[in-house]
Amino acid sequence: MEPVKPRLETPRTLITCLTQVASKLGITFRTVTTHRYNIGRKTGLQLNTDLARLAINAGLVSIDFGA
């Protein structure tokens, strides 16, 4: 079996994460993507990594890298 290429795995992982957020909040996937877009538009940040960095720096989320 051929390994999954990173350019294909990245969007798949992002969609999986957004779907999990929607499920946890009890909203639709489309609502999550709209909120993400609006936050990006209002902050001037468009890349998911920039938005993640903003959330981490604001103390909204933390990262556990495990042991």
C-alpha positions, -999 to +999 in steps of 0.1 A: +000+000+000+014+034-010+018+059+019-006+089+019+010+120+005+012+150+029-006+173+005-036+149+006-034+141+043-033+178+055-068+187+042-082+154+053-069+160+089-082+196+088-117+185+078-117+157+104-108+183+131-135+208+120-160+180+119-151+170+155-155+207+166-189+208+150-200+177+167-187+188+201-204+221+198-236+207+183-234+229+152-229+221+115-196+218+097-206+247+076-212+269+107-177+260+120-161+270+086-181+302+086-169+311+121-133+303+111-136+324+080-151+354+100-124+352+127-097+352+100-113+381+082-116+402+113-081+395+125-065+395+091-053+360+096-061+335+068-039+305+074-051+279+099-017+279+115-019+316+122-054+312+137-041+283+158-012+304+170-036+333+179-057+309+200-027+295+218-012+329+225-046+341+238-047+311+262-078+297+245-062+264+239-032+245+251-010+219+234-001+186+251+027+170+233+026+140+255+055+122+270 
